[in-house]
Structure formats: structure tokens, C-alpha cells
């Protein structure tokens, strides 16, 4: 007959006989996916990110029903949603709060990765897919932010698109190509709408699937950084420290979801602007191409990188060039293979030469863009620059955690400074923080190996509830 | 390090950040808007009346429908009879007859739409309601400007003092501590009821911080109090108009949070029950 012999009865049996994939995938990813039993608070955030993704897609579908991607009507149509569409304010505030929450949960999720070495072998691909998701998310947020067509939407887009103009030779034409006009205009609004509602979400969904599939192939890490697949039950062949994702972690995550919704709804219902951080006040002024606002700041989740961009002044270029030279010397001394040694030296010489001479000599705009880009893509390198013999912070020297917290603090300070008008004092702080930000990553191959490590247990530490 | 230490470190980091933020948020002093007016329907109705009588001649509120005033306790007939001055219908938005081009010719700048002004005027330094409350009470006679009016919250603004009859004549004293080439000085400028300014400068020793202090002397204290109350009502209305669903949102929100909190209790219970098997 060609039918698969099913172990199920009734409707499920009928379906299973014709499409065994359904149940086998359900088992693979849910009921027979063995996750370590010692997950803690930090392991909620991946699930939360998925929830926010669903919130954004569903509310987005309803917003598109009423929103007009037209420079003449865009601002009005958003307020129309807020006032005249039944429940429109709820949908819109869900979406605007969701945008900020997406970054909050993703930053927490990434912090978890740094805390427990979740990106280390064999999970490098999981991390890479995650970083790509993060890039997509930034694109999605950037394109979406133009749509309300307020002053910050307009001038924020203008500033960011102009950054592409800093690229040598093709820059100015590239910026025009992106905008579809000489300034941000209706043409820009329409293409950003297209990117925001279809192009990026498609890529994002594909990457999320890849992220989860890659994770389920190698299995989840845990707060102890112990590979649970190394200790299997000889009878069943299942990890001794693993429990089926469903029902244990589904029920666990439902509780986590309740906590998440408490925070989410508290902000969404009681303070949706969150003091101007979730919805910027200037964005309640309709876009006006003839009036540049005195102070242009991106939304909070971009401000750390924006601070790095602004910290790159002409004077600071000398410090950066010296930093590159010093780092090249460090690498030259540390590397063993002569080819690598000299390749490093040549690359560094070229970079330093470009920084202090030639057409890009001390051009803070160009090098600021380079640094800003680097500050984001540097996360991709973590699986290789982290050389610690153990994964989890629990078994690393206490000062490693101190460095991680210092890094988070630097990230917050840069973020705060990015929301403020630059003053000479703030610029000095931003420059110091920029150096610390990059030192954390660039010196990681050395500091991550240093200090006294504690022995990692064979099995995960777990106290029954 | 334990999780608790990690949390404490993050808290300390947060507190340090808060310190920087608090240091940065130092600016012009704005009088606090009495927020309780937002919940007071008679105040909001009075504000709507003032808005339609005084503001709506030049400023539109083109995102606001007349019949949304049902939310402040008015019915369609009251809106039609008492508030709509022209031939508009209750389902129309609040627009003005003045054309932007004319406005620009007359005032030098088209008056902004006020639909979301309370939000648009908010910044990290001060809240929009506080700004509006200070601004609308901050007009003073200044014979040197084209309209004969000036404003402490928005110097040299093109807008005249539309509500001046309600506020009554006032004398204004502006005291500034400024730094000049010859050191610090206190500059006191008095604008009389007709806006004629007399200024006096006295040098002061040391390095005092630059400062600005404004005081008004109204002839009739009762009238000034009534005016301040009217402005509070007007600002309450402007705040209402900026997000008309805000009151509904907050009242629903409280119930949603209570529901989710209850749900969390049951979810925790369910979770415990399942996890009893895990050893």
C-alpha cells in the first residue's frame, strides 16, 4: 500500500501513516529533545525572543492593514491607528513596545552566551546564526523606524544612510541608491516599508529556524558548561542529565512567559513611551525635511554603537592608529607561524597607513563607520577568540566575570552617552569606553586563558525542586 | 561568583549610570503641571472649551475628531452646540480655516498642529505638560517684539499672548546672573505693564553659577489664580488630546496585570507539579 505503519490510532494515526515527518519532528524537537535539567533564569530569554517575534509579526499584520506607506499620509495614518481604529492603540503599542523588548531579550540572550560560553565548540554555528539574526533585527528596527514618519524617523534615516556615503569611491552613489532619491523621501519610505514588512522578516524567519535546528543537532549548553551527551544512560541511550523539552521546559517557559508578560504589559499599558526611550518624543513631530532637529539620537538599542561612531574624532584617530600598531606588535610576538606573523604585520601597516595618510587620512566619518560596523560584527568572532579551557563562568576565575560585568557597564555607558548631546567631557568618556569595548574582545585570546580555573564536574549541578 | 553577586554588581552598575543620568538632566526650571486635572472631567471640559475658543482659531488639531470629546463626558449635542464654532460636523477633525501660507505671512511661521503637542514638547529635560503649563503662563509684555509679547519658556516666539485678557496686566522682572569679560554680574530687567524695559547691571564678586530667575507681579491675585487654574485645565485637555485612549489603556492595563499575575501563580504551580519528577 505504501503507507507507513503507524504506532498511533485515530486521526493522528491516519496522518502519521501518510506524513510520518510530523510526529518524528515533534519528537525530535519537543518530546524527545533532551535539554539539560539545570537551566536557570538566563535560559528564559531564547523563548522570550520567539514570543516577541510572534507578537511583532501578528501586530505587524494588523498595522499594515491600516498604515499608509506614503510620505503625505504616513504620520497621520499612525495616529489614525491610535485614535480611530478599534483597538488600534493596543496593536500599535504592542508593536512599539515589542520592538524595544526584542532588543532587551536578545541582549540578555547574548549575555547568557557570554556567561556560560554557549558559543564554544560544538555550538559555533548556533552562535553565527544568532549573530546573523541580530544583524537582521538591527536592519528590521532601522527600516521600521522610518515608517511613523516623525522627525526622528526622518533624520535618523538621513544620518544612517549618509554613513554609507563615507565609503570611498562608491559611497555617495550608494547612499542615493539606498534612498532612491537625493534626500530621504517618499521613495525611501516605500522601499523601507517593503524591507520592513517582507524582505527582512523572511530572512529573519529562515535564520531563526536555522538557529534552532543547529542548536537541536548539537544540544543545549547549560550553566555548568558540561556536555550532557557525554554521560548517557546505558539502558535508554538518553543523556543522564537531560529531560524532555516537552513537557518540562514548555511548562517551565509558560511560567517564565507570565513573568515576561508582567514586565511587557506593565510598560505597554502604563508607560508605553518609557520616558522617551521606547517612543522618542521628537517622533511626535511630523517629518519636516526643512527643519533639522537640534539633537538627533537613535533609539536606545542602537546608541552604544552610535556612541562609538561619535567618539571617533580626528584627534582620537591617532590613539586608534597607535592602538592598531600596538595590537599588531602583540600579535606578532604571540603568533608562532612566520606566515601569520608577517601577514599580521603587513595588514596592520596597511591599516595604519590608511588611517594616517592617503585619501582617508584621519577621516573621522569613514573610520567611525568602520569602528561602528566592527563593534557589531566582532560578536561573530567570540567562539574563536575565547580561549578559556572551560566554558562556564562558574569555573573561571572570578575576575573573568568582573571583566564581563565591566564590559556590560561600558556598553551601558556608551548607550547612555548615545542618547545625550555630545560635550567634550562626554566625548572623552565615550572614547575611553570605545577603547575598553574593543579591548575586551581583542585581548580576549590572552585574558580568557589567564588565571586559576576550577575543576568542572562530570555531571551538571542540580538540586531537585 | 554567585548569581546574587552578579545581580548586585549589575545593580551597582545601574545605580552608577543613574547617577550620570541625573547629573545630565539639569536645565530650565518648569512649573509642575497639576496632574490630578487629567482625571477630572470638568477640568477637561473647561480645557476643551478654552481650546476651541482660543487656540482653534490659529492652531488645528487635525488628528482629533470632535466626537472623541465623548471621552471627556460630553455628548454630540453639547459638542455641536457649545464647542464647534463653524459648520463642522461632530465626526470631523479639528481643522482651522486659516491657510498655512497666510499664517506664515502674518506670523512668520505657521502655527503647529496641536494634536500631539504635549508629547512632542517633552524632552529628557522636562515633561511636555510642565513645559506647556509654564509656557502658557509665561507671556510678558515686551515692546521690542513685533507682537508686543515675549515668553520666558520660548524666547522671541511669534505667538502673541492670546489669553492676556484672562490673565490681566502684569509687571515682569527677569534676573540673570551672567559671566562677562569683566567678571560676573547680576542683570535685572523690569518690563512694566506696557512692555517698556528698564535694565540695571550690578557686578558680583566670585564665580557664581549662571542663573535665570523670573517673577511676575499681577495687579489682581484672584484673577491670576483663576488664570493659572484655567491654564492647568487647558494643558490637561492638550494632554488628553495627545493620546485620547490613555485613560482606557491604564484602566484596562491594571486588570491585565492582575490577570497575568494570577496566571503566573497557576503557571508556577503547574511547573512545580511537573518538575517533581525531575531528580
Interface residues (C-beta under 8 A of the other chain):
Chain A: X37 X40 X41 X76 X79 X80 X82 X83 X84 X89 X90 X93 X243 X247 X248 X251 X252 X254 X255 X257 X258 X259 X261 X262 X265 X266 X268 X269 X270 X272 X273 X275 X276 X281 X282 X284 X285 X286 X393 X398 X401 X402 X405 X408 X409 X412 X413 X416 X419 X420 X462 X464 X465
Chain B: X1 X3 X6 X9 X10 X13 X14 X16 X17 X20 X21 X24 X62 X63 X64 X65 X68 X112 X113 X115 X116 X119 X120 X121 X122 X123 X124 X128 X242 X243 X244 X245 X249 X250 X252 X253 X254 X256 X257 X260 X261 X263 X264 X267 X268 X270 X271 X272 X274 X275 X276 X278 X279
